[in-house]
Amino acid sequence: MERILLLGSGKIGRTIATLLLDSGDYQVRVADMDADSLARLKKNVQVETLQLDASSPDQLAKAMQGCRAVISALSFRFNPGVAQAALDAGISYFDLTEDVETTRQVRKIAGQATGDQVFMPQCGLAPGVVSIVAYHLTKEFEQLDSVRMRVGALPQFPTGALKYNLTWSTDGLINEYCNPCEAIHEGQRIDVLPLEGLEHFSLDGVRYEAFNTSGGLGTLCETLDGRLRNLDYKTIRYLGHRDLMAFLVGDLRMSEDRDTLKTILERSVPITYQDVVVLFCTVSGIRNGQLVQLCDARKIYHQEIAGQQWSAIQVTTASGICAVIDLWSHGHLPQERFLRQEQVELDTLLDNRFGQYYRSTTATQFCRGVTEDLESFE
């Protein structure tokens, strides 16, 4: 039985712990600074818990003793220290970060790994599974032209001017809305501005908007550099959300005072567990001598697992990282020091007991394959 150290007992951490423990194949030690959060977890799950300051190398080293891997479900700012502690302890490392600079630091640390240690950041939804889906589609082409990745975690019943509820890390949300975004445009790797590139589309009779946000591409810019004309990632929201956030972040310059912006959002925007995750990838290129477009569109809803109700963002994020942990544990991932999401085969992920939530009865898949009329997606 694998022993895993899980750092973070918040919304996503609770889900990860529940999925791993419910499988019966993992012993999980959950550590967090927040004693109340750990106590809430123990009310529903029989799990070992530990109160810990993740900024302390000594406390991290002690918590990692006897574990084969560590999962960081903490805010991205802790992850370089956690990765360094994992390197020193000789164990493997997985995280959920969307922060580009954090991933660069983790990759640098991974270069010093020895033995069978692996370092795999960005294991959630976006970055994460969306990269696996998009890269799978690229394999159908002799020559690529463009890859577009669109993901949103949305309230199923939107209210208020923002038409949005908090569903995951507020720090991560602000990071996505404020940091530069990677892209490939006309064959050149560039940075584009967050909240720009506004577009509209319809899916399943619902109108959405999408705009640039940071971090969702993961390592695909590097993987696909020199192989296509355009590559971008955008976040999906209901119509009108982007303009209000641009007013807050840009006009009121809240990007310069992120702590205050976090306070405003957490005080004013309620959390919801009645949500839906929309994942939509399109890839175009030359296939059998023709310019063709392939797409993959999915909706995953909140659902009950192990006798508890979980939000869609909890299910999609936790199942993504649990699946890659499971595949790594059983020797189904490449033995490299630094692993990218796109190195995971989509069919392997979907066949996994955790990854199957992306095609379960609560996941609606709208299209896979050649589409000749994409008017409803434009």
N, C-alpha and C positions, 0 to 999 in steps of 0.2 A: 504494500500500500504506500503510495507516494505521500510524503509530508510536504505541504506547501505553506509558506508564510504569506498571508494576505494583509497588506497594509491599507487600512481604510475600511471603516464599517458604516459608511454613508449609504445613500440610495443604491449605488452600483455595487459597492462592496458587499452589502447584505445579500444581493442577488447572486453574486459570484460564489459566496460561501454556501448558500443554499443549494445551488446547482451542483457544486463539487461534492458536498457532503451527501446529497441525495443519491448520487451515483453509487455510493458505497465503496469507491476505489481510492478516495483521497482523505487524508487527515489534514485538517486545515487549522492553522493557528492564526487568529485574527488580532491584529494590533492597531491601536488608534490612541490618540491623545485624549479623546472625548470619552470619559467613563460612562456617561449617560447613553451615548450611541452604542457602546459595547453591551450595556445592560439591555437595551432594546433588542439587540440581536439575539442575546441568550434567552430571551423570553420565548422565541420561536424556533431556535436551532440549538442543538446540543453541540457546542463548539468550544474549543480552548480559546480564551481571550487574554490579552495582555495590554495594559496601558503603557504607551510608549511615545517618546518624543522623536519623530522621524528625522529631526535635524541633528540628532546625536549619533555619531558613528559608533560609539561604544554600545549604546542601547540597540542599534540595528544589528551589530555583530552578535550580541547575545541572543536576540530574537531569531536570528538565522541559524543558530546551532541546531543540527539535526534535520534541517530542511534541504530538499533537493532544488527548490526554486522559490523565488519571491515574485509576487504579483503586486505592483503598485497601483492602487486605486485612489491615490492621493492627488492633490493639486500638482500640476506639472512642475512647480518650482522645487519640489522635494526630490524629483526623480534622478537628477545627476548624482546626488549624495547616496540615494538608494542603490543605484547602479554600481557606484564605486564600492559600496559595502558588499554587494553581491560578488563583485570581482574578487575582493579580498577574502571573502568567505568560501570562494570556489563553487558557488551555486549559480544557477541560471536565472535570468531576469526577464520579466514581461511587464508591459505597462499599457496605459490607455491614452497617452498624451497626444494632444493635437498640436503642441507647440513645436515649431520647426527647429528653433535653436536648441531646445532640450533634446530632441532626437539627434542632432549633430553631436552633442556632448556624449550621449549614450553610445553612439557609434564609435566615437574616439575611445571610450572606455572599453568597448567590446574588442577593439584591436589588440588589447593586452590579455585577452582571455586565453586560458589554457585548458587542456583536457577536453571534456565534452560539454563545457559551458557554452550556452547560447544566450544572446541578448536580442530580444524581439520587442521593440516598442510599437506603439500605434495599433494595438490589437483590438480595438473596439468596433464601432460602426463606421465612422468616418473621421479620421482615417481608420482603416481596418477592412471590414468585409466589402465595402464599396470598391476598394482597390482590387480585391480578389475577383469580384464580379466583372469589373471593367476589363481587367487584364485577360480574363477568360474569353471575353468577346473578341479581343484583338487577335487571338490565335486563329480566328476564322478567315483571316485576310492574307493575301499575298503581299499587299502593300497598304499601309495605313494612311488615312488622311486626317481624321479628327477623332478625339475621345472627349465626351462630355459626361461629367458625373454630377448628379444632383441628389441631395439628401436633405430631409427635414424631419425633425421630431416635433409634432404639432398637437395641440389640444384637439380632441375629437369634437368638442363642442366649444368653439372659440367665442369669447366675449371680450368686451372692452375695445378700445381703439387699437391697441397693439395686436389683438387677435392672437394672443400668445400666453402660454403659462410656462413657468419654470419646470423643467423636466429633468435637468441634470445639473452639472457643476456650473454655478454662476461665474466663477473665475474662468472656466473654459469658454463659456459663451462670450464674455467680454473680450477675451483674447482673440477669438475668431473675428469679432466685429471691429477690432482696432489694429491688428497687425497686418503687415503686407502679405500678399497672397502670391504664391508661385503659380506660373502658367507657362505654356509654350504657345507662342503666337507667330505664325508664318515661319515656323521652323526655329525660332529663337527663344531660349529660356529667358523669361522676364519676370519682374514683380509687378503686380497690379494692385490697385487700391481696394481695400475692403469696402463693402456696401455699394460698389460700383458694378457696372455690367448688368444692369437690371433687365430682366426678361420676364415674359408671361407665358404660361402654357396651361392646358387643361388635361386632367387625368381622371378617368372614372367620373366624368361630369362635374368635377370640382376645379375651380380656377385657382391657380397658384402664381406666385412670383418667385424669382430666384435671383440671387446676386452673389458677388464674390465674397468669400470668407476665407480665413487663413487656416492652413493645416490639413484640409481634407484630402489633398492629393497624396499624402504620405511620401513615399519614395518614387512614385511613378514618373515624376519629372526626370529623374536621373535614369530610370529604367528605360523610358521611351524616348529619351533625347536622341535626336538625329534620325528618328524612325517615322515621324509624322509632322503634319503642318500645324495642327492646333490641339491643345490639351488644356482643359480647365475644370475647376470644381466650383460649384455654387450651392449655397444653402437655400432650401425651399421654405417659404413662409406663405401665409394667406395675404391677399392683396392689401397693401397699405402699410404693412409692418416696416418695410425698409425705409420709407420716407421719415417715419417717426424716429427710428433709431439713428438715421443720419442726422436728424436735428439734434438729438441728444449727444451723440458722439462727436459730430463735426461742428455744428453751429454753436452749441453750448460748450464745446471743447472738453467734454467729459472723458475723452480718451486720455487727457492729461491728468485726470484725477479718478483713477479706476476704483479706488476704495470707496469713494463717494457714490460712483455709479453703481457699484455692487450693493451698497446700502439702499439706494433708491429702488433698485429692481427687487431686492429681497423683501423690502418693506411694502411694495406696492403691487407686485405681480405674484399671484398665488401659485403654489405648486399644484399640479394635477397628476393623477395616476390614470386618468381616462384619456389616453393619448393614442396617436397613430404615428408610425414611422413610415415615411415615403422614401423609397430608394429607386432611382431612375437613371440608368446609364444608356447612352447611345454611342455607337462606334461606327464610323464610315470608312470606306476604303475600297480597294480593288479586290474583287473576288470573282474568280472564273472570267476574268477579262471585263467585268462590269463594275461600275461604281455602285456600291450597295451599302445600305445602312442596317445594322442590327441593333436591337434594343432589349433591355431587361428592365422591367418595372415591377416593383413589389410594394405592397402595403402590409405592415405587421402591426397587429393591434394588442392592446393590453389584454392580459389573460391570467388564468390561475395555474400555478405550478407548485407542486408539493403542498397543496392545501392553502396557499397564500395567493393574494392578488398582487400582480406585478404590472408596472407600466410597460408600454412598448419599448421605451428607451432603455429601461432596465433589462428587459429580455434580450433586445438586440445587442446591447453593449456587452452584457455579461456572457451571453451565449457565444459571442465572437471570441472573447479571450479564453473562455473555458474550452472551446473547440480546439484552439491552437495549442493550449496546454496539454489537452488530451492527445492530440496528434503527436506532439513532441514526446510525451511520456511513452507512447507506444512505438516510437522510432519511425514515424511516418512523415517527418520533416527533414530537409537537408541538414547534414551535420556541418554547419558553418557557424562562425562566431557571431556574425550579425545576420539576422534573418529579416527579410522584407515580407510584407503581407502578400505581395503578388507571387511569392514562391509557393503559396498554398494553392492547390488545385480546387476549383469551385466544387466539382462533384465530390471530392474527398471531404470538403467542409460540409456539404449538404447531407452526406451520408453519415456524418458523425452524430453521435447521440446528443451533443449540445448544438451543433450547427444546424440540426434538422429544424430548429424553430424558424429558420428562414424559409422553409417551405411546408410548414405544418398547416393544419386546418384553419389556424388563425392568421396565416399569411396568404394574401391574395396576390397571385402572380398574373400580370396582365399580358405580357408579351415576351416571348423569346423567339428570335429568328428574324428573317428578312421582313422588313416593312416597306411597302411601296408607296403608301400614303401616310405621311406623318403630320398632316395638317393639324390634328388635335394636339400635337405635342409642340407646336411652334408658338 
